[in-house]
Amino acid sequence: MKLHHLKALAESFKTHQYIVRARRVEDTVIELAPSKVLSYFFDMTRGHSMVYTAPSQRPAQGYNAPFDALLHAEVSSARIVDAFVVNDDRILRLILAPKSDYKQRRIALQFEFTGKNTNAILLDESETVIEALRHIDARSSFRIVRPGTRLKPLPPRTPSTIYHPPSADESLAEILVSNYQKRSTEKLTQSKHTKRTAIEKQIVKFDKLLAELPDPEALRLEAELHQNTANILLANLHRIRPYDTRLNTVDFEGNPISISLPQHIPVNRMAEYYFSRARRARSRAKNVHIEAENLRSKKRFYINILHAIEHASNLQELELLVPRRGKSQRKKEKLHTGELFWIEDYKVMVGRNARENQALLKIARSNDVWMHTRQIPGSHVIIRTDKQNLPDSVLEAAAKLCVDFSLRQPGDYDVDYTRRKFVKIQEGSRVEYDKYRTIRVRKEGAEVGEQ
């Protein structure tokens, strides 16, 4: 953040009377709203610190650290007494009068855009730290930032590092909006890369599982071998002693054969052991194509997500597609069938193939909302409602997920939705439904070929 921008920002704060809202909205981003229609966001990321303006946003998660509690108690609704840049350095200090203090006490909220010392610090009138976004101890810096410690000043900047503003006038509002656009673009690119990598790992996993599937003909030959071994053992049970490890005999064509005898199995159960292996091999040979299609359908599901990630236009869309919250929530609530998502704290379950669609229909509650793309095979979506009426924003976001997970081709699609109790299962995951409504969803992006 440039020095003259901070000076202009200090002047802007002095034109307002109060801090209407103060809170942390991301791990290193603090929102200060000096009015109901204006919010300044202080991104205190080391090496990438900046101030930007944007519409007020809900916090990414609940922040309950002591620093957050003090932002709410001391800064929210505080009166703005003064605002200035400290020692001609990139340090913005707001002098505030907390709303609930009867002694006219003053506190300072200080934002330091100073490289490795980047921080947001609450100070009392004696320059003692009340709280800070980052605590810094003596092992990390000569300048300790901990509650109860008097804050040392930073060394003065040398003349060669002082920024001299250009002669042309610059609009602070335009600069802060530009900062927001730049930050959004960078975070979108970074988030796309992170989420794309995670989904590509899933696709590679399914490729590996498909490659490891056994050949049906080899399984059939294996079944015949185990069946023949079991029959030979039945014919030679009288020759097998409890401590034998191999049976050397001849097969039914008179050819010599040596059979490995399973350990820890009674002699009279050895034939059944090989009969069981033969049955499993025959069953696997018969169903391996079903297993392969199941894996391919799951792979297609993640390819659709990958395509949607590439064409996502904002961070909110990306967070819906690959939510950060998912991993921690799965530890608490394991979904054995389908994928688990959250939209505004509503639980959303998505089937990745026909088998999972059918399973989700069975576990859905009668008042849950069911969604599906009209007349197009694809993912079923179940929204857990707990008998509540869903906000339109949740329905619209879930409908977009339904389209993104079912299709890759761009276009306009209809998504029907109704209560689960109005959905009747016909065959497999085919259904009939009534009392439904429809949401029109536009899918952006260029077509991609089959993979």
CORRARA-V973892 format. One record per backbone hydrogen bond with DSSP energy under -0.5 kcal/mol. NH is the residue of the N-H (numbers start at 1). CO is the residue of the C=O. E is the energy in kcal/mol with one decimal. If there is no record, write none. Layout:
nh=NH co=CO e=E
nh=NH co=CO e=E
This chain:
nh=6 co=2 e=-1.9
nh=7 co=3 e=-2.1
nh=8 co=4 e=-1.9
nh=9 co=5 e=-2.2
nh=10 co=6 e=-2.4
nh=11 co=7 e=-1.9
nh=12 co=8 e=-1.8
nh=13 co=9 e=-2.3
nh=14 co=10 e=-1.6
nh=15 co=11 e=-0.5
nh=15 co=12 e=-1.2
nh=16 co=13 e=-1.8
nh=19 co=78 e=-2.4
nh=20 co=18 e=-0.8
nh=20 co=33 e=-2.5
nh=21 co=33 e=-1.2
nh=23 co=31 e=-1.9
nh=25 co=23 e=-0.5
nh=25 co=29 e=-2.1
nh=26 co=29 e=-1.4
nh=29 co=26 e=-0.9
nh=30 co=42 e=-2.1
nh=31 co=23 e=-3.4
nh=32 co=30 e=-0.5
nh=32 co=40 e=-3.0
nh=33 co=21 e=-2.7
nh=34 co=32 e=-0.6
nh=35 co=38 e=-1.1
nh=38 co=35 e=-0.6
nh=40 co=32 e=-3.5
nh=41 co=52 e=-3.1
nh=42 co=30 e=-3.1
nh=42 co=40 e=-0.5
nh=43 co=41 e=-0.8
nh=43 co=50 e=-2.6
nh=44 co=28 e=-3.3
nh=44 co=42 e=-0.9
nh=48 co=45 e=-1.8
nh=50 co=43 e=-1.9
nh=52 co=41 e=-2.2
nh=53 co=176 e=-0.8
nh=54 co=39 e=-0.9
nh=60 co=25 e=-3.0
nh=63 co=61 e=-0.6
nh=64 co=62 e=-0.6
nh=69 co=65 e=-2.2
nh=70 co=66 e=-2.2
nh=71 co=67 e=-2.0
nh=72 co=68 e=-1.9
nh=73 co=69 e=-2.5
nh=74 co=70 e=-3.1
nh=75 co=70 e=-1.1
nh=75 co=71 e=-0.8
nh=76 co=71 e=-2.2
nh=77 co=19 e=-3.3
nh=78 co=75 e=-2.4
nh=79 co=97 e=-2.4
nh=80 co=17 e=-3.4
nh=81 co=79 e=-0.7
nh=81 co=95 e=-2.8
nh=82 co=95 e=-1.5
nh=84 co=93 e=-2.1
nh=86 co=91 e=-2.3
nh=88 co=85 e=-0.6
nh=89 co=86 e=-2.2
nh=91 co=89 e=-2.3
nh=92 co=111 e=-2.5
nh=93 co=84 e=-3.0
nh=93 co=91 e=-0.5
nh=94 co=109 e=-2.4
nh=95 co=82 e=-2.7
nh=95 co=93 e=-0.5
nh=96 co=94 e=-0.6
nh=96 co=107 e=-3.1
nh=97 co=79 e=-2.4
nh=98 co=96 e=-0.6
nh=101 co=98 e=-1.0
nh=102 co=100 e=-0.6
nh=104 co=101 e=-0.6
nh=107 co=96 e=-2.4
nh=108 co=123 e=-2.6
nh=109 co=94 e=-2.4
nh=110 co=108 e=-0.6
nh=110 co=121 e=-3.1
nh=111 co=92 e=-3.1
nh=112 co=110 e=-0.6
nh=112 co=119 e=-3.0
nh=113 co=90 e=-2.7
nh=113 co=111 e=-0.6
nh=114 co=112 e=-0.9
nh=117 co=114 e=-1.8
nh=118 co=115 e=-1.8
nh=119 co=112 e=-1.4
nh=121 co=110 e=-2.7
nh=122 co=131 e=-3.1
nh=123 co=108 e=-2.8
nh=123 co=121 e=-0.5
nh=124 co=128 e=-2.1
nh=127 co=124 e=-1.7
nh=129 co=149 e=-2.7
nh=130 co=122 e=-3.4
nh=131 co=122 e=-1.1
nh=133 co=120 e=-2.9
nh=136 co=145 e=-1.9
nh=140 co=137 e=-1.2
nh=141 co=137 e=-1.5
nh=144 co=142 e=-0.9
nh=145 co=136 e=-2.4
nh=146 co=144 e=-0.5
nh=148 co=129 e=-3.0
nh=149 co=146 e=-2.1
nh=151 co=127 e=-2.9
nh=161 co=158 e=-1.9
nh=162 co=158 e=-0.6
nh=162 co=159 e=-1.0
nh=165 co=163 e=-0.6
nh=172 co=170 e=-0.6
nh=175 co=171 e=-2.2
nh=176 co=172 e=-2.7
nh=177 co=173 e=-2.2
nh=178 co=174 e=-2.5
nh=179 co=175 e=-2.4
nh=180 co=176 e=-1.8
nh=181 co=177 e=-2.3
nh=182 co=178 e=-2.7
nh=183 co=179 e=-2.8
nh=184 co=180 e=-2.8
nh=185 co=181 e=-2.3
nh=186 co=182 e=-2.4
nh=187 co=183 e=-2.9
nh=188 co=184 e=-2.4
nh=189 co=185 e=-2.3
nh=190 co=186 e=-2.6
nh=191 co=187 e=-3.0
nh=192 co=188 e=-2.5
nh=193 co=189 e=-2.0
nh=194 co=190 e=-2.3
nh=195 co=191 e=-2.8
nh=196 co=192 e=-2.7
nh=197 co=193 e=-2.2
nh=198 co=194 e=-1.7
nh=199 co=195 e=-2.2
nh=200 co=196 e=-2.7
nh=201 co=197 e=-1.7
nh=202 co=198 e=-1.2
nh=203 co=199 e=-2.0
nh=204 co=200 e=-2.5
nh=205 co=201 e=-2.1
nh=206 co=202 e=-2.0
nh=207 co=203 e=-2.2
nh=208 co=204 e=-2.3
nh=209 co=205 e=-2.3
nh=210 co=206 e=-2.4
nh=211 co=207 e=-2.3
nh=212 co=208 e=-1.6
nh=213 co=209 e=-0.5
nh=213 co=210 e=-1.0
nh=219 co=215 e=-2.0
nh=220 co=216 e=-2.1
nh=221 co=217 e=-2.2
nh=222 co=218 e=-2.1
nh=223 co=219 e=-2.4
nh=224 co=220 e=-2.1
nh=225 co=221 e=-2.2
nh=226 co=222 e=-2.4
nh=227 co=223 e=-2.3
nh=228 co=224 e=-2.5
nh=229 co=225 e=-2.5
nh=230 co=226 e=-2.3
nh=231 co=227 e=-1.9
nh=232 co=228 e=-2.2
nh=233 co=229 e=-2.3
nh=234 co=230 e=-2.1
nh=235 co=231 e=-1.8
nh=236 co=232 e=-0.8
nh=236 co=233 e=-0.7
nh=237 co=234 e=-0.8
nh=239 co=236 e=-1.6
nh=240 co=236 e=-0.6
nh=240 co=237 e=-1.1
nh=244 co=241 e=-2.1
nh=247 co=259 e=-2.4
nh=248 co=246 e=-0.5
nh=249 co=247 e=-0.6
nh=249 co=257 e=-2.7
nh=251 co=255 e=-2.8
nh=254 co=251 e=-1.7
nh=257 co=249 e=-3.2
nh=259 co=247 e=-2.7
nh=261 co=245 e=-2.8
nh=265 co=262 e=-0.7
nh=269 co=266 e=-2.0
nh=270 co=266 e=-0.5
nh=270 co=267 e=-1.4
nh=273 co=269 e=-1.7
nh=274 co=270 e=-1.5
nh=275 co=271 e=-2.5
nh=276 co=272 e=-2.5
nh=277 co=273 e=-1.6
nh=278 co=274 e=-2.1
nh=279 co=275 e=-2.3
nh=280 co=276 e=-2.3
nh=281 co=277 e=-2.2
nh=282 co=278 e=-2.4
nh=283 co=279 e=-2.5
nh=284 co=280 e=-2.5
nh=285 co=281 e=-2.4
nh=286 co=282 e=-2.1
nh=287 co=283 e=-1.8
nh=288 co=284 e=-1.3
nh=290 co=287 e=-0.6
nh=291 co=287 e=-2.1
nh=292 co=288 e=-2.4
nh=293 co=289 e=-2.2
nh=294 co=290 e=-2.3
nh=295 co=291 e=-2.1
nh=296 co=292 e=-2.6
nh=297 co=293 e=-2.5
nh=298 co=294 e=-1.7
nh=299 co=295 e=-2.3
nh=300 co=296 e=-2.4
nh=301 co=297 e=-1.8
nh=302 co=298 e=-1.8
nh=303 co=299 e=-2.1
nh=304 co=300 e=-2.4
nh=305 co=301 e=-1.7
nh=306 co=302 e=-2.6
nh=307 co=303 e=-2.3
nh=308 co=304 e=-2.3
nh=309 co=305 e=-2.6
nh=310 co=306 e=-2.0
nh=311 co=307 e=-1.3
nh=312 co=309 e=-1.2
nh=318 co=314 e=-1.5
nh=319 co=315 e=-2.5
nh=320 co=316 e=-1.6
nh=321 co=317 e=-1.9
nh=322 co=318 e=-2.7
nh=326 co=323 e=-0.7
nh=327 co=324 e=-0.6
nh=328 co=324 e=-0.6
nh=329 co=325 e=-2.1
nh=330 co=326 e=-2.4
nh=331 co=327 e=-1.1
nh=332 co=328 e=-0.8
nh=332 co=329 e=-0.7
nh=333 co=329 e=-2.9
nh=336 co=334 e=-0.7
nh=339 co=350 e=-2.8
nh=341 co=348 e=-3.0
nh=343 co=346 e=-2.2
nh=346 co=343 e=-1.8
nh=348 co=341 e=-3.0
nh=349 co=382 e=-3.1
nh=350 co=339 e=-2.4
nh=351 co=380 e=-2.3
nh=357 co=353 e=-2.6
nh=358 co=354 e=-2.2
nh=359 co=355 e=-2.0
nh=360 co=356 e=-2.6
nh=361 co=357 e=-1.9
nh=362 co=358 e=-1.4
nh=363 co=359 e=-1.6
nh=364 co=360 e=-1.5
nh=368 co=365 e=-1.5
nh=369 co=383 e=-2.1
nh=370 co=418 e=-3.4
nh=371 co=381 e=-2.3
nh=372 co=416 e=-1.9
nh=374 co=414 e=-2.7
nh=376 co=373 e=-1.4
nh=381 co=371 e=-2.1
nh=382 co=349 e=-2.9
nh=383 co=369 e=-2.8
nh=384 co=347 e=-2.6
nh=384 co=382 e=-0.6
nh=385 co=383 e=-0.5
nh=388 co=385 e=-1.4
nh=394 co=391 e=-0.6
nh=395 co=391 e=-1.8
nh=396 co=392 e=-2.7
nh=397 co=393 e=-2.0
nh=398 co=394 e=-2.6
nh=399 co=395 e=-2.2
nh=400 co=396 e=-1.8
nh=401 co=397 e=-2.0
nh=402 co=398 e=-2.4
nh=403 co=399 e=-1.9
nh=404 co=400 e=-2.9
nh=405 co=401 e=-2.7
nh=406 co=402 e=-0.7
nh=406 co=403 e=-0.7
nh=407 co=403 e=-2.3
nh=411 co=443 e=-2.0
nh=413 co=441 e=-3.1
nh=415 co=439 e=-2.6
nh=416 co=372 e=-2.2
nh=416 co=414 e=-0.5
nh=417 co=437 e=-2.5
nh=418 co=370 e=-1.8
nh=420 co=368 e=-2.8
nh=421 co=366 e=-2.2
nh=422 co=419 e=-1.9
nh=423 co=420 e=-1.9
nh=424 co=422 e=-0.5
nh=424 co=432 e=-3.4
nh=425 co=423 e=-0.5
nh=426 co=430 e=-3.3
nh=427 co=430 e=-0.5
nh=430 co=427 e=-2.5
nh=432 co=424 e=-2.3
nh=434 co=422 e=-1.3
nh=437 co=417 e=-2.5
nh=439 co=415 e=-2.6
nh=441 co=413 e=-3.2
nh=441 co=439 e=-0.5
nh=443 co=411 e=-3.4
nh=443 co=441 e=-0.5
nh=444 co=442 e=-0.6
